[in-house]
Amino acid sequence: VQKMNEELEKDAEKFPDLIQETAEYTRQVKDSASASLLHSLLAEMYQSYYNQNGWTIQQSTPLQGYVPEDIREWTSNLFEEKITEELNLSLSPVQILQNTPAEACAPVMELGKDARTLRPTLYDFLLQRAIDIQANDHYYQAWLQFRKTQANPKAETLVALDYLQYQYRKG
């Protein structure tokens, strides 16, 4: 991540190459928890690239049945599909993520002071990231369902409140 940030500061045009490099590295990672974190990072990278280049990307006719290797040629629908795919990959395998304390990944994550109480598992952390990247009912429902199985009423209440705010913003 540090290497990517340094490269982007020097040359923003390298972003697609850095995304490809991260995707290749992610495919090689054997540890499920680490791979999930990398898939979440990839989803964020694709979303960031789309946000930076959205006007140009949205001018293109959606592609169907063909995905160019170079993301500079992608259309909106391809970005949306890829971001969703990466987020879904980041949330599996569910059991491992639900049983992995977020604290175990603290060296590569920035945990706030309340994170250990309110987002105690890697699953909580990755669901929060998924919602931050691409909020939808599916992620909230999965999170609420998981939180109801845990003995942590503060975390459950926080998720429920987040979901209510999301519903309110949706209209």
C-alpha positions in Angstrom: 0.0 0.0 0.0 2.8 2.4 0.8 4.5 1.5 -2.5 1.3 2.2 -4.4 0.8 5.6 -2.7 4.4 6.6 -3.5 3.9 5.5 -7.1 0.6 7.4 -7.5 2.2 10.5 -6.1 4.8 10.3 -8.8 2.5 9.4 -11.7 -1.3 9.0 -11.4 -1.4 7.3 -14.8 0.1 4.2 -13.2 -3.1 3.6 -11.2 -4.5 0.9 -13.6 -1.1 -0.9 -13.5 -1.1 -0.8 -9.7 -4.6 -2.2 -9.6 -3.5 -5.1 -11.9 -0.4 -5.7 -9.8 -2.6 -5.9 -6.6 -5.0 -8.3 -8.3 -2.1 -10.6 -9.3 -0.7 -10.5 -5.8 -4.1 -11.2 -4.3 -4.5 -14.3 -6.5 -1.2 -15.7 -5.0 -2.2 -15.1 -1.3 -3.1 -18.4 0.4 -4.2 -17.0 3.8 -8.0 -16.4 3.6 -8.1 -13.5 6.0 -5.3 -11.7 4.1 -6.9 -12.4 0.7 -10.2 -11.0 2.0 -8.4 -7.8 3.1 -6.8 -7.5 -0.4 -10.1 -8.1 -2.2 -11.6 -5.2 -0.1 -8.6 -3.1 -1.1 -9.1 -4.0 -4.7 -12.8 -3.0 -4.6 -11.8 0.3 -3.1 -9.1 0.8 -5.8 -11.6 0.1 -8.6 -14.1 2.5 -7.0 -11.5 5.2 -6.6 -10.4 4.8 -10.3 -14.0 5.0 -11.4 -14.6 8.1 -9.2 -11.6 9.8 -10.7 -12.5 9.0 -14.3 -16.3 8.7 -14.0 -17.2 11.4 -16.5 -15.1 9.8 -19.3 -16.2 6.2 -18.3 -19.9 7.2 -18.3 -19.7 8.5 -21.9 -19.0 5.0 -23.2 -21.7 2.6 -24.3 -21.9 -0.3 -21.8 -20.0 -3.4 -22.9 -21.7 -6.8 -22.7 -20.0 -10.2 -23.0 -16.5 -8.7 -23.3 -14.2 -7.4 -20.6 -11.1 -5.6 -22.0 -7.9 -6.4 -20.1 -7.1 -2.7 -19.8 -9.5 -1.0 -17.3 -9.0 2.3 -19.2 -11.4 0.7 -21.7 -14.0 -0.4 -19.2 -17.5 1.0 -19.1 -19.6 1.8 -16.0 -21.3 -1.6 -15.9 -18.0 -3.4 -15.9 -16.7 -1.3 -13.0 -19.9 -1.9 -11.0 -19.8 -5.7 -11.6 -16.1 -5.9 -10.7 -16.5 -3.8 -7.5 -19.4 -6.0 -6.4 -17.4 -9.2 -7.2 -14.4 -7.9 -5.2 -16.6 -7.0 -2.2 -18.3 -10.4 -2.3 -14.9 -12.1 -2.4 -13.7 -9.9 0.5 -16.6 -11.3 2.6 -15.7 -15.0 2.2 -15.1 -17.4 3.7 -17.7 -16.1 6.2 -16.9 -18.4 9.1 -13.2 -17.7 9.1 -13.8 -13.9 9.0 -16.5 -14.1 11.8 -14.0 -16.0 14.0 -11.0 -13.8 13.2 -10.6 -10.9 15.6 -10.0 -7.6 13.8 -7.1 -7.1 16.2 -5.3 -9.9 14.4 -4.9 -7.7 11.4 -4.2 -4.4 13.3 -0.7 -4.1 11.8 -2.2 -3.5 8.3 -5.4 -1.8 9.4 -6.1 1.5 11.0 -8.3 0.7 14.0 -10.0 3.5 15.9 -10.2 3.5 19.6 -13.7 2.0 19.7 -13.1 -0.5 16.8 -12.2 -3.4 19.1 -15.6 -3.1 20.8 -17.9 -2.0 17.9 -16.1 -3.9 15.0 -14.5 -6.8 16.9 -14.2 -9.3 14.0 -12.6 -9.1 10.6 -16.1 -9.8 9.2 -17.4 -6.6 10.9 -14.5 -4.6 9.6 -14.9 -5.8 6.0 -18.7 -5.4 6.0 -18.2 -1.8 7.1 -15.7 -1.3 4.3 -18.1 -2.9 1.8 -20.9 -0.5 2.9 -18.6 2.4 2.7 -17.6 1.4 -0.9 -21.0 0.3 -2.2 -23.8 0.5 0.4 -26.7 -1.8 -0.2 -29.4 -3.7 1.8 -27.6 -7.1 1.3 -24.5 -6.0 3.2 -26.6 -4.4 6.0 -28.8 -7.5 6.4 -25.8 -9.8 6.5 -24.2 -7.6 9.2 -27.4 -7.3 11.3 -27.9 -11.1 11.1 -24.4 -11.8 12.2 -24.5 -9.2 15.0 -27.7 -10.7 16.4 -25.7 -14.0 17.0 -23.1 -12.2 19.1 -23.1 -11.1 22.7 -22.3 -7.5 21.9 -25.4 -5.2 22.1 -23.4 -2.0 21.5 -22.1 -3.3 18.2 -25.6 -4.6 17.2 -27.2 -1.2 18.1 -24.6 0.7 16.1 -25.2 -1.5 13.0 -29.0 -1.1 13.4 -28.6 2.7 13.6 -26.3 2.8 10.6 -28.9 0.8 8.7 -31.7 3.1 9.7 -29.7 6.1 8.5 -29.0 4.4 5.2 -32.7 3.7 4.8 -33.6 7.3 5.6 -31.0 8.6 3.0 -32.4 6.2 0.4 -35.8 7.8 0.9 
